[in-house]
Amino acid sequence: MHLVEEFISRYIREYDFYSQAARLAAETLESNLHRSGIRCIVTHRAKDISRLAEKCEKRNAEDPYREIEDIYSDIVDLAGVRVALYFPGDRERVDRIINRFFHLLEERRDFPDSGKVNPSKKFSGYSAAHYRAQLSERSLGDSDKRYAKARVEIQVASVLMHSWSEVEHDLIYKPLEGGLSEEELHILDQLNGLVLAGEIALEMLQKAGEVRVASTDRTFLNLLAHANKERKSPVGE
């Protein structure tokens, strides 16, 4: 059997394992992110079988695999989780939570990669943080401990950036009617600029909200202190 075919055959048998690992990772993240007050949408999936086969065949044609373990090492997102943040300024808070509840297999990868900047684009492109991690056994029940062996890719970006990335990826890497024209590529670049501007606006919105809440809290504390003072004052003073 062809090496890629053998790998896909194994993955079909393991699909439920990776799907469950992705679900557990997403639940762990979602509960802890929401408990910390981080507004986000958390989704998960196991890699689609047909897309995986296509990806493996393409990579094998470019650089042939020698054994199945090479494919497992090459395809890092068999189980995947996405964290789509309402406010991109929360990325460092998410980083602390991921480091607390997951075992990182390598250093975080930040995008855009400065070494891979496309000179034909005016804007920086995809902006996100990617983690390759495993669930910590202590966060799993006894019946789920085996899922700690699964490698999970966690992608953290703003809601806006995830949406733009999906559009760009599907149009460029999965074209239904041939490659994109120069004009279409420029429009995608312009949309990226709008997304980056939107992220700046979201960060400003978050900071404005924090200032408003802090001001409201100070006003409440001042009123409470004044009420306590009035209550303690001697009658008729």
Salt bridges, closest charged atoms under 4 A:
GLU27 OE2 - ARG23 NH1 2.39
ASP74 OD1 - ARG59 NH1 2.81
ASP77 OD2 - ARG45 NH2 3.21
ASP77 OD2 - LYS47 NZ 3.16
ASP90 OD1 - ARG93 NH1 3.22
GLU92 OE2 - ARG108 NH1 3.45
ASP95 OD1 - ARG108 NH1 3.01
GLU106 OE2 - ARG132 NH1 3.35
ASP110 OD1 - ARG108 NE 2.96
GLU153 OE2 - HIS130 ND1 3.94
GLU166 OE2 - ARG82 NH1 2.58
GLU168 OE2 - LYS121 NZ 3.15
ASP170 OD1 - HIS169 ND1 3.82
ASP170 OD1 - LYS174 NZ 3.49
GLU182 OE2 - HIS186 NE2 3.77
GLU230 OE2 - HIS226 NE2 3.91
